[in-house]
Amino acid sequence: MQNSHLISIIIPIFNASPWIQLCFEGILKQTALETLRVEICVCNDCSTDDTPQLLESWKVSFEKLGVPFKIHTNTGQNKGVGYSKNRAVGISSGDFLCFQDIDDVMLPDRLIKQYEKALLIPLDTIIGCQFRREPLISTVRYTKWANNLTKLQLNLQVFTSHGPTVIMPTWFCHRSVYERIGGFCESKQGCPEDLLFFYKHLDLGGKVARVDQVLLIYTFHPNQTTFTINQDTIWSIRLQRLETLVLPKWPSFTIWNAGKQGRRLYNCLGKQNKDKVAAFCDVDLNKIGQKYQYFNAEERKFQEEVHIIHFKDATPPFVICVKIDLTEGVFEENLKSLNLQEGVDYVMFS
C-alpha cells in the first residue's frame, strides 16, 4: 500500500453547514488514511452560510495530517451539482476518484475496500457499495432494491425509475472513466447529471461493480438535491433509452401492467413501437378481457385497441411496469413462475 495510487475524494458543496462535520469526520476515520495516498477536493458553489469558514478550518486539520485539501470557490451565481463535481475533479490529481456527497458519511473501510476492488477489475468500471439509509424508515423499498441487485442486474436494471444501479455517492472509479465521459452535465435545474453520466458510461462499454458491504451512510432529508430533479425529464431519458436499445430488437412485446404506469408507457411510445405492442397483461380480473383504447390528441380520437390478458396467457418479451416489492411477493412469484431470462425475455421499466 505504500506505493498506492493517489485517490481524490470529490465533494460538491452548497450551504453544507449542518453536514460538514460528520462528512469530514467520516473521512478522518478511514482505516487506511495513513497508508493510502488521499487528497480531498471540494467545490464550494456560492454557499451563503458559514460553509467557507468551516472548509478553511477543515483544510488546516487535514493538511496537518499530510492530506491535501483543495477548494474551488464559485463566487458568482450558484451553478448546480454537475458544475460543482466537474470543478472539484478539475482541481484534483488522483488516479482514482471517490465521489462523496457532503450530507453523507463514509464508513471506516470505504476507501480501502473500493480501492482494493478497483485493483482487481478492469479500469473502465464504476464501483459502488451497499449503503445504510438514515433515517432507517426512509426509502425502504429503494434501499432494499439497490443493496440486493445481483452482479448481472447491476447492468440490466438500468431502465427503472430508481436511476443508476449504484448510487452516485458511492461511486469510485479510475480517472479515465470520468475523462472518457467528459464530465457531468452542468444544466442547473432539474438535470439528472448522474443518470446521464451513468448511461453514457454504459454506452461506451463501461462496466458496473459493487462492494457487497455497507460502506456509506446515505442521508435522507427534505433539502436533498434529488428532490430538484424533474421526474418528467428522467422519464423521457429512460424512455428514449428503451426505444433505442431494447425495442428495436423485438418484433413485438407485451406490456406487463394494464394500470397507470403501463398505459403511460404505451401512450408515450413512438408509432412504430406502439404497433409492436401485442397486449397488456395483468392479474386484475376487472381489467382482463377488456381493451385499452389510446386517445390520439393530435387527431382527437380514440384508436389502436389493445387487448388486456392474464399474464399466464401473454407472450414474452415483456416490458414490466410493475413496481417491485409492493405485493407481498406475489408479483415476484408470478414472474419467477414463467422461467424467463432477464435482459432477454423481459426488462424492468418500473
C-alpha beads as a LAMMPS data file, in Angstrom:
LAMMPS data file: protein, C-alpha beads

350 atoms
349 bonds

1 atom types
1 bond types

-500.0 500.0 xlo xhi
-500.0 500.0 ylo yhi
-500.0 500.0 zlo zhi

Masses

1 110.0

Atoms # bond

1 1 1 0.000 0.000 0.000
2 1 1 2.958 2.367 0.411
3 1 1 3.097 2.683 -3.388
4 1 1 -0.648 3.125 -3.778
5 1 1 -2.240 5.368 -6.347
6 1 1 -3.500 8.793 -5.333
7 1 1 -7.230 8.819 -4.504
8 1 1 -9.126 12.104 -4.892
9 1 1 -12.273 12.430 -2.775
10 1 1 -14.648 14.615 -4.804
11 1 1 -17.262 16.621 -2.881
12 1 1 -19.705 19.201 -4.312
13 1 1 -20.880 21.648 -1.649
14 1 1 -23.629 24.221 -1.270
15 1 1 -24.773 25.553 2.123
16 1 1 -23.411 22.493 3.888
17 1 1 -23.061 23.783 7.437
18 1 1 -25.247 21.058 9.049
19 1 1 -23.329 18.221 7.348
20 1 1 -19.680 19.220 7.109
21 1 1 -18.513 17.888 10.463
22 1 1 -19.973 14.394 10.084
23 1 1 -18.796 14.098 6.489
24 1 1 -15.182 15.023 7.192
25 1 1 -15.052 13.078 10.448
26 1 1 -16.007 10.046 8.351
27 1 1 -13.011 10.676 6.117
28 1 1 -10.719 11.126 9.127
29 1 1 -11.835 7.743 10.448
30 1 1 -10.840 5.842 7.306
31 1 1 -8.840 2.803 8.364
32 1 1 -6.343 3.250 5.537
33 1 1 -5.947 7.026 5.698
34 1 1 -2.308 6.692 6.792
35 1 1 -1.367 4.045 4.236
36 1 1 -3.308 5.227 1.187
37 1 1 -2.424 8.407 -0.662
38 1 1 -5.522 10.608 -0.410
39 1 1 -6.484 14.177 -1.258
40 1 1 -9.777 16.000 -0.704
41 1 1 -11.148 18.182 -3.494
42 1 1 -14.265 20.255 -2.907
43 1 1 -16.209 22.864 -4.827
44 1 1 -17.982 25.463 -2.729
45 1 1 -20.727 26.631 -5.086
46 1 1 -21.765 30.046 -3.729
47 1 1 -22.655 28.954 -0.198
48 1 1 -24.335 31.707 1.825
49 1 1 -23.922 30.105 5.264
50 1 1 -20.676 29.550 7.184
51 1 1 -19.507 26.808 4.819
52 1 1 -16.420 28.800 3.639
53 1 1 -15.141 29.269 7.176
54 1 1 -15.768 25.636 8.084
55 1 1 -13.937 24.441 4.974
56 1 1 -10.910 26.558 5.810
57 1 1 -10.847 25.096 9.316
58 1 1 -11.025 21.534 7.996
59 1 1 -8.354 22.335 5.420
60 1 1 -5.968 23.169 8.252
61 1 1 -6.899 19.979 10.140
62 1 1 -6.344 17.663 7.174
63 1 1 -3.157 19.300 5.963
64 1 1 -1.638 18.906 9.449
65 1 1 -2.109 15.177 8.814
66 1 1 -0.459 15.427 5.408
67 1 1 -3.736 15.143 3.468
68 1 1 -4.036 17.846 0.769
69 1 1 -7.333 19.726 0.937
70 1 1 -8.131 21.665 -2.255
71 1 1 -11.025 24.116 -2.539
72 1 1 -12.547 25.569 -5.688
73 1 1 -14.798 28.510 -4.823
74 1 1 -17.513 29.842 -7.094
75 1 1 -18.451 33.357 -6.001
76 1 1 -20.883 34.146 -8.779
77 1 1 -24.281 32.551 -9.235
78 1 1 -24.903 29.035 -7.924
79 1 1 -24.373 26.674 -10.858
80 1 1 -25.517 23.311 -9.551
81 1 1 -24.242 19.855 -8.733
82 1 1 -22.858 18.918 -12.153
83 1 1 -20.792 22.108 -12.263
84 1 1 -19.518 21.522 -8.715
85 1 1 -18.447 17.955 -9.403
86 1 1 -16.623 18.990 -12.548
87 1 1 -14.763 21.800 -10.768
88 1 1 -13.786 19.537 -7.882
89 1 1 -12.452 16.963 -10.332
90 1 1 -10.730 19.760 -12.207
91 1 1 -8.537 20.641 -9.222
92 1 1 -7.818 17.004 -8.396
93 1 1 -4.761 14.959 -9.322
94 1 1 -5.823 11.453 -8.324
95 1 1 -5.561 8.284 -10.351
96 1 1 -8.870 7.274 -8.777
97 1 1 -11.911 9.408 -7.959
98 1 1 -14.078 8.719 -4.912
99 1 1 -17.339 10.652 -5.124
100 1 1 -18.983 11.740 -1.885
101 1 1 -21.953 13.988 -1.115
102 1 1 -21.463 16.357 1.799
103 1 1 -24.624 15.151 3.548
104 1 1 -23.481 11.510 3.520
105 1 1 -20.888 9.761 5.682
106 1 1 -18.336 7.199 4.524
107 1 1 -17.827 4.337 6.944
108 1 1 -14.271 3.434 8.043
109 1 1 -13.476 0.798 5.392
110 1 1 -14.893 2.573 2.360
111 1 1 -11.683 3.797 0.733
112 1 1 -9.668 0.643 1.265
113 1 1 -12.415 -1.754 0.187
114 1 1 -13.272 0.109 -3.017
115 1 1 -9.615 0.712 -3.847
116 1 1 -8.764 -2.970 -3.366
117 1 1 -11.644 -3.969 -5.640
118 1 1 -10.563 -1.422 -8.250
119 1 1 -7.148 -3.079 -8.450
120 1 1 -8.733 -6.444 -9.261
121 1 1 -11.138 -5.484 -12.052
122 1 1 -10.980 -3.587 -15.380
123 1 1 -10.281 0.131 -15.096
124 1 1 -13.408 1.059 -17.089
125 1 1 -15.653 0.236 -14.110
126 1 1 -17.789 2.356 -11.812
127 1 1 -17.635 0.702 -8.399
128 1 1 -20.408 1.278 -5.883
129 1 1 -21.135 -0.223 -2.482
130 1 1 -24.050 -1.099 -0.279
131 1 1 -25.323 1.662 1.971
132 1 1 -27.369 2.317 5.085
133 1 1 -30.180 4.814 4.785
134 1 1 -30.722 7.252 7.626
135 1 1 -33.343 7.603 8.933
136 1 1 -33.797 3.844 8.560
137 1 1 -37.509 4.178 7.769
138 1 1 -36.915 6.314 4.669
139 1 1 -36.970 4.845 1.120
140 1 1 -37.055 1.288 2.443
141 1 1 -38.002 -0.351 -0.881
142 1 1 -35.383 1.622 -2.804
143 1 1 -32.657 0.734 -0.327
144 1 1 -33.557 -2.946 -0.461
145 1 1 -33.546 -2.868 -4.272
146 1 1 -30.185 -1.125 -4.602
147 1 1 -28.402 -3.204 -1.970
148 1 1 -29.616 -6.561 -3.289
149 1 1 -29.165 -6.300 -7.047
150 1 1 -27.142 -9.208 -8.376
151 1 1 -23.949 -8.693 -10.346
152 1 1 -25.922 -9.271 -13.540
153 1 1 -28.763 -6.963 -12.525
154 1 1 -26.360 -4.087 -11.930
155 1 1 -26.042 -3.969 -15.714
156 1 1 -29.631 -4.940 -16.569
157 1 1 -31.969 -2.955 -14.337
158 1 1 -30.848 0.351 -15.782
159 1 1 -34.236 1.397 -17.188
160 1 1 -36.053 1.730 -13.870
161 1 1 -37.106 4.984 -12.218
162 1 1 -34.530 4.424 -9.461
163 1 1 -31.686 5.852 -11.523
164 1 1 -28.190 4.293 -11.645
165 1 1 -27.958 0.811 -10.171
166 1 1 -25.121 2.050 -7.958
167 1 1 -25.984 5.347 -6.297
168 1 1 -23.804 8.345 -7.099
169 1 1 -22.500 8.998 -3.528
170 1 1 -20.933 5.512 -3.580
171 1 1 -19.076 5.854 -6.888
172 1 1 -15.387 5.030 -7.021
173 1 1 -13.679 4.895 -10.409
174 1 1 -10.442 5.352 -12.281
175 1 1 -9.906 8.860 -13.586
176 1 1 -10.091 7.578 -17.170
177 1 1 -13.790 6.787 -16.663
178 1 1 -14.514 10.440 -15.964
179 1 1 -12.286 11.677 -18.771
180 1 1 -13.865 9.366 -21.325
181 1 1 -17.333 10.698 -20.482
182 1 1 -16.159 14.298 -20.496
183 1 1 -17.628 15.241 -17.135
184 1 1 -21.130 15.820 -15.797
185 1 1 -23.974 17.756 -17.382
186 1 1 -23.943 21.300 -15.991
187 1 1 -27.572 22.246 -16.629
188 1 1 -28.524 23.569 -13.210
189 1 1 -32.235 22.962 -12.794
190 1 1 -33.787 19.504 -12.942
191 1 1 -30.845 17.773 -14.631
192 1 1 -30.175 14.153 -13.571
193 1 1 -26.449 14.572 -14.120
194 1 1 -25.580 11.248 -12.503
195 1 1 -28.035 9.283 -14.673
196 1 1 -26.780 10.929 -17.885
197 1 1 -23.184 10.180 -16.884
198 1 1 -24.095 6.583 -15.998
199 1 1 -25.885 5.955 -19.301
200 1 1 -23.027 7.394 -21.344
201 1 1 -20.634 5.199 -19.377
202 1 1 -22.668 2.127 -20.329
203 1 1 -22.959 3.248 -23.950
204 1 1 -19.178 3.432 -24.181
205 1 1 -18.858 -0.127 -22.920
206 1 1 -18.174 0.787 -19.297
207 1 1 -18.798 -1.726 -16.538
208 1 1 -20.546 -1.591 -13.157
209 1 1 -19.499 -3.365 -9.960
210 1 1 -20.280 -3.153 -6.258
211 1 1 -18.541 -3.922 -2.997
212 1 1 -21.116 -6.005 -1.165
213 1 1 -20.566 -4.323 2.171
214 1 1 -22.254 -1.294 3.742
215 1 1 -19.639 1.429 3.339
216 1 1 -21.751 4.602 3.336
217 1 1 -24.483 6.258 5.370
218 1 1 -26.870 7.715 2.784
219 1 1 -28.820 10.517 4.440
220 1 1 -32.436 11.313 3.621
221 1 1 -33.660 14.856 4.279
222 1 1 -36.049 17.389 2.678
223 1 1 -33.302 19.545 1.172
224 1 1 -31.655 16.782 -0.857
225 1 1 -30.645 17.744 -4.376
226 1 1 -32.580 14.666 -5.549
227 1 1 -35.838 16.498 -4.967
228 1 1 -34.929 19.186 -7.504
229 1 1 -34.685 16.677 -10.355
230 1 1 -37.535 16.872 -12.863
231 1 1 -39.213 13.451 -12.918
232 1 1 -40.615 14.008 -16.414
233 1 1 -37.057 14.579 -17.619
234 1 1 -35.961 11.280 -16.100
235 1 1 -38.948 9.518 -17.678
236 1 1 -38.055 10.900 -21.114
237 1 1 -34.410 9.835 -20.785
238 1 1 -35.388 6.319 -19.718
239 1 1 -37.977 6.005 -22.478
240 1 1 -35.559 7.144 -25.146
241 1 1 -33.050 4.565 -23.981
242 1 1 -35.665 1.804 -24.005
243 1 1 -36.784 2.709 -27.519
244 1 1 -33.216 2.972 -28.760
245 1 1 -31.563 -0.083 -27.211
246 1 1 -34.263 -2.640 -26.456
247 1 1 -37.425 -2.307 -28.524
248 1 1 -35.703 -2.329 -31.947
249 1 1 -34.615 -5.914 -31.192
250 1 1 -38.178 -7.106 -30.579
251 1 1 -40.731 -7.622 -33.389
252 1 1 -43.463 -7.498 -30.757
253 1 1 -43.760 -7.297 -26.983
254 1 1 -46.208 -7.265 -24.072
255 1 1 -46.551 -4.502 -21.517
256 1 1 -46.920 -6.046 -18.054
257 1 1 -49.322 -3.760 -16.175
258 1 1 -52.584 -2.506 -17.623
259 1 1 -52.769 0.198 -14.970
260 1 1 -51.496 3.753 -14.880
261 1 1 -47.793 3.107 -15.487
262 1 1 -48.288 0.566 -18.257
263 1 1 -50.696 2.855 -20.076
264 1 1 -48.386 5.809 -19.656
265 1 1 -45.605 3.828 -21.294
266 1 1 -47.854 2.847 -24.190
267 1 1 -49.085 6.412 -24.674
268 1 1 -45.509 7.734 -24.813
269 1 1 -44.167 5.194 -27.300
270 1 1 -43.489 6.236 -30.873
271 1 1 -45.923 4.972 -33.503
272 1 1 -43.611 2.191 -34.664
273 1 1 -43.275 0.786 -31.144
274 1 1 -46.987 1.198 -30.367
275 1 1 -47.645 -1.091 -33.310
276 1 1 -45.392 -3.723 -31.729
277 1 1 -47.451 -3.974 -28.527
278 1 1 -49.180 -7.362 -28.712
279 1 1 -51.133 -6.886 -25.481
280 1 1 -51.194 -5.612 -21.944
281 1 1 -51.090 -8.282 -19.253
282 1 1 -52.261 -8.103 -15.671
283 1 1 -53.722 -10.087 -12.771
284 1 1 -56.657 -7.752 -12.120
285 1 1 -59.821 -9.595 -13.146
286 1 1 -61.582 -6.255 -13.633
287 1 1 -59.129 -5.429 -16.431
288 1 1 -58.564 -8.819 -18.042
289 1 1 -60.747 -9.271 -21.114
290 1 1 -61.068 -5.534 -21.652
291 1 1 -59.410 -3.432 -24.351
292 1 1 -57.349 -0.306 -23.944
293 1 1 -58.052 2.491 -26.378
294 1 1 -55.353 5.066 -26.896
295 1 1 -56.571 8.651 -27.324
296 1 1 -54.672 10.380 -30.113
297 1 1 -54.576 14.025 -29.032
298 1 1 -53.483 15.280 -32.443
299 1 1 -56.349 13.603 -34.268
300 1 1 -58.648 13.987 -31.250
301 1 1 -59.975 10.463 -31.444
302 1 1 -59.560 7.043 -29.819
303 1 1 -57.646 4.447 -31.768
304 1 1 -55.477 1.331 -31.524
305 1 1 -57.400 -1.013 -29.262
306 1 1 -55.039 -3.286 -27.304
307 1 1 -56.275 -6.409 -25.526
308 1 1 -55.676 -6.909 -21.804
309 1 1 -54.943 -10.538 -20.927
310 1 1 -53.803 -12.622 -17.966
311 1 1 -50.029 -12.739 -17.530
312 1 1 -50.022 -16.531 -17.972
313 1 1 -51.586 -16.115 -21.402
314 1 1 -49.142 -13.442 -22.501
315 1 1 -46.219 -13.918 -24.854
316 1 1 -42.768 -12.591 -23.980
317 1 1 -40.781 -10.463 -24.278
318 1 1 -42.203 -8.134 -21.638
319 1 1 -41.633 -4.548 -20.653
320 1 1 -42.518 -4.718 -16.970
321 1 1 -44.066 -1.605 -15.449
322 1 1 -44.882 -3.157 -12.081
323 1 1 -43.104 -1.739 -9.041
324 1 1 -41.219 -4.406 -7.157
325 1 1 -41.781 -5.331 -3.537
326 1 1 -45.282 -3.884 -3.314
327 1 1 -47.441 -7.013 -3.487
328 1 1 -46.007 -9.083 -0.620
329 1 1 -44.043 -11.109 -3.154
330 1 1 -46.985 -12.033 -5.395
331 1 1 -45.688 -10.242 -8.493
332 1 1 -42.185 -11.610 -7.980
333 1 1 -43.535 -15.163 -7.678
334 1 1 -45.661 -14.710 -10.800
335 1 1 -42.643 -13.546 -12.756
336 1 1 -40.476 -16.363 -11.415
337 1 1 -43.112 -18.933 -12.440
338 1 1 -42.580 -18.100 -16.115
339 1 1 -38.880 -19.096 -16.050
340 1 1 -37.797 -16.085 -18.063
341 1 1 -34.325 -14.648 -18.549
342 1 1 -33.962 -11.013 -17.549
343 1 1 -32.485 -8.889 -20.295
344 1 1 -33.649 -11.341 -22.942
345 1 1 -37.285 -12.148 -22.170
346 1 1 -38.048 -9.008 -20.174
347 1 1 -36.761 -5.665 -18.970
348 1 1 -37.808 -3.814 -15.842
349 1 1 -39.239 -0.372 -16.541
350 1 1 -40.920 0.181 -13.171

Bonds

1 1 1 2
2 1 2 3
3 1 3 4
4 1 4 5
5 1 5 6
6 1 6 7
7 1 7 8
8 1 8 9
9 1 9 10
10 1 10 11
11 1 11 12
12 1 12 13
13 1 13 14
14 1 14 15
15 1 15 16
16 1 16 17
17 1 17 18
18 1 18 19
19 1 19 20
20 1 20 21
21 1 21 22
22 1 22 23
23 1 23 24
24 1 24 25
25 1 25 26
26 1 26 27
27 1 27 28
28 1 28 29
29 1 29 30
30 1 30 31
31 1 31 32
32 1 32 33
33 1 33 34
34 1 34 35
35 1 35 36
36 1 36 37
37 1 37 38
38 1 38 39
39 1 39 40
40 1 40 41
41 1 41 42
42 1 42 43
43 1 43 44
44 1 44 45
45 1 45 46
46 1 46 47
47 1 47 48
48 1 48 49
49 1 49 50
50 1 50 51
51 1 51 52
52 1 52 53
53 1 53 54
54 1 54 55
55 1 55 56
56 1 56 57
57 1 57 58
58 1 58 59
59 1 59 60
60 1 60 61
61 1 61 62
62 1 62 63
63 1 63 64
64 1 64 65
65 1 65 66
66 1 66 67
67 1 67 68
68 1 68 69
69 1 69 70
70 1 70 71
71 1 71 72
72 1 72 73
73 1 73 74
74 1 74 75
75 1 75 76
76 1 76 77
77 1 77 78
78 1 78 79
79 1 79 80
80 1 80 81
81 1 81 82
82 1 82 83
83 1 83 84
84 1 84 85
85 1 85 86
86 1 86 87
87 1 87 88
88 1 88 89
89 1 89 90
90 1 90 91
91 1 91 92
92 1 92 93
93 1 93 94
94 1 94 95
95 1 95 96
96 1 96 97
97 1 97 98
98 1 98 99
99 1 99 100
100 1 100 101
101 1 101 102
102 1 102 103
103 1 103 104
104 1 104 105
105 1 105 106
106 1 106 107
107 1 107 108
108 1 108 109
109 1 109 110
110 1 110 111
111 1 111 112
112 1 112 113
113 1 113 114
114 1 114 115
115 1 115 116
116 1 116 117
117 1 117 118
118 1 118 119
119 1 119 120
120 1 120 121
121 1 121 122
122 1 122 123
123 1 123 124
124 1 124 125
125 1 125 126
126 1 126 127
127 1 127 128
128 1 128 129
129 1 129 130
130 1 130 131
131 1 131 132
132 1 132 133
133 1 133 134
134 1 134 135
135 1 135 136
136 1 136 137
137 1 137 138
138 1 138 139
139 1 139 140
140 1 140 141
141 1 141 142
142 1 142 143
143 1 143 144
144 1 144 145
145 1 145 146
146 1 146 147
147 1 147 148
148 1 148 149
149 1 149 150
150 1 150 151
151 1 151 152
152 1 152 153
153 1 153 154
154 1 154 155
155 1 155 156
156 1 156 157
157 1 157 158
158 1 158 159
159 1 159 160
160 1 160 161
161 1 161 162
162 1 162 163
163 1 163 164
164 1 164 165
165 1 165 166
166 1 166 167
167 1 167 168
168 1 168 169
169 1 169 170
170 1 170 171
171 1 171 172
172 1 172 173
173 1 173 174
174 1 174 175
175 1 175 176
176 1 176 177
177 1 177 178
178 1 178 179
179 1 179 180
180 1 180 181
181 1 181 182
182 1 182 183
183 1 183 184
184 1 184 185
185 1 185 186
186 1 186 187
187 1 187 188
188 1 188 189
189 1 189 190
190 1 190 191
191 1 191 192
192 1 192 193
193 1 193 194
194 1 194 195
195 1 195 196
196 1 196 197
197 1 197 198
198 1 198 199
199 1 199 200
200 1 200 201
201 1 201 202
202 1 202 203
203 1 203 204
204 1 204 205
205 1 205 206
206 1 206 207
207 1 207 208
208 1 208 209
209 1 209 210
210 1 210 211
211 1 211 212
212 1 212 213
213 1 213 214
214 1 214 215
215 1 215 216
216 1 216 217
217 1 217 218
218 1 218 219
219 1 219 220
220 1 220 221
221 1 221 222
222 1 222 223
223 1 223 224
224 1 224 225
225 1 225 226
226 1 226 227
227 1 227 228
228 1 228 229
229 1 229 230
230 1 230 231
231 1 231 232
232 1 232 233
233 1 233 234
234 1 234 235
235 1 235 236
236 1 236 237
237 1 237 238
238 1 238 239
239 1 239 240
240 1 240 241
241 1 241 242
242 1 242 243
243 1 243 244
244 1 244 245
245 1 245 246
246 1 246 247
247 1 247 248
248 1 248 249
249 1 249 250
250 1 250 251
251 1 251 252
252 1 252 253
253 1 253 254
254 1 254 255
255 1 255 256
256 1 256 257
257 1 257 258
258 1 258 259
259 1 259 260
260 1 260 261
261 1 261 262
262 1 262 263
263 1 263 264
264 1 264 265
265 1 265 266
266 1 266 267
267 1 267 268
268 1 268 269
269 1 269 270
270 1 270 271
271 1 271 272
272 1 272 273
273 1 273 274
274 1 274 275
275 1 275 276
276 1 276 277
277 1 277 278
278 1 278 279
279 1 279 280
280 1 280 281
281 1 281 282
282 1 282 283
283 1 283 284
284 1 284 285
285 1 285 286
286 1 286 287
287 1 287 288
288 1 288 289
289 1 289 290
290 1 290 291
291 1 291 292
292 1 292 293
293 1 293 294
294 1 294 295
295 1 295 296
296 1 296 297
297 1 297 298
298 1 298 299
299 1 299 300
300 1 300 301
301 1 301 302
302 1 302 303
303 1 303 304
304 1 304 305
305 1 305 306
306 1 306 307
307 1 307 308
308 1 308 309
309 1 309 310
310 1 310 311
311 1 311 312
312 1 312 313
313 1 313 314
314 1 314 315
315 1 315 316
316 1 316 317
317 1 317 318
318 1 318 319
319 1 319 320
320 1 320 321
321 1 321 322
322 1 322 323
323 1 323 324
324 1 324 325
325 1 325 326
326 1 326 327
327 1 327 328
328 1 328 329
329 1 329 330
330 1 330 331
331 1 331 332
332 1 332 333
333 1 333 334
334 1 334 335
335 1 335 336
336 1 336 337
337 1 337 338
338 1 338 339
339 1 339 340
340 1 340 341
341 1 341 342
342 1 342 343
343 1 343 344
344 1 344 345
345 1 345 346
346 1 346 347
347 1 347 348
348 1 348 349
349 1 349 350
